[in-house]
Amino acid sequence: MSVTRTLIKRNVKLFFKDKGMFFTSLITPVILLVLYATFLGNVYRTNFAASLPENVTVPESLINGLAGGQLISSILSVSCITVAFCSNFLMVQDRAGGTIRDFKISPVKPSVLSMSYYAATLLCTLIICFAAAGICLAYVAFTGWYMSAADVFLLLLDILLLVLFGTALSSIINFFLSTQGQISAVGTIISAGYGFICGAYMPISSFGSGLQKFISFLPGTYGTALVRTHSLQGVLAEMQAHGIPADTVESFKVSLDCNLRFFDTLVGPPAMYAIVGGSTAVCIGVYILLNTLCRPKK
């Protein structure tokens, strides 16, 4: 146990000492927040205001709260995965630099070594993502706050679950990488593509029916839906309390992926937690099997 703790501490220290990896991980949610708030905030607010019935007026803070909830849910759902990949690049760098060979000729068991990478990546990603969540919540408090304490708790729980999933997924993919070029290629692909296929950058409801059905098989989709649901349910409830018709509120939930369907079946939050949690367990199992069965060449 002391060896595992020592390796985890070593990996965490190296991650935060490496300014390239640390700032690349940290700057992702910050840049996304600035870009979203600057370029997309007004677009979201205009679209939401245009979707309201003509005879209904609501406080501007409600529209701002709705736009802010969508902004932070998109940022956090993407960052939990992309930051996990950046944090896990230390494992590849050890392999590329030959450090991993020193570990493997030592008495350290392969299982201990692999799980130390996983635990260190998980810890580093959680630190950055919780910090990003604090920044995002401060932004919502400034624009329009309608979240309850339960909403905040569930949002942090969603982040924890998504980070567990992202760390397991990145561990599997990074297991097959061994050069700096491969690190750059995978990092670029994940950063550019994940937000689209999980419904963060564009709601799934705006895609075609065929693409919607395909995306509904991906566990990251339900992680994004959980973050979005708990970021928006307070402001949506407040909108209904202000006299906005229930069918209009339901249309907002559908367009924002709070009401997500698997084909024709509505998927509720408990089922979403089961899907993401089960997928995380499967990914961790695959990662353990890879480290057990794929022995390094002598």
Secondary structure, DSSP 8 states (H G I E B T S, - for coil): -HHHHHHHHHHHHHHHH-HHHHHHHHHHHHHHHHHIIIIIHHHHHHHHHHHS-TT----HHHHHHHHHHHHHHHHHHHHHHHHHHHHTHHHHHHHHHTHHHHHHTSS--HHHHHHHHHHHHHHHHHHHHHHHHHHHHHHHHHH-----HHHHHHHHHHHHHHHHHHHHHHHHHHTT--SHHHHHHHHHHHHHHHHHHTTSSS-GGGS-HHHHHHHTT-HHHHHHHHHHHHHHHHHHHHHHHTT--HHHHHHHHHHTTSSEEETTEEE-HHHHHHHHHHHHHHHHHHHHHHHHHS----
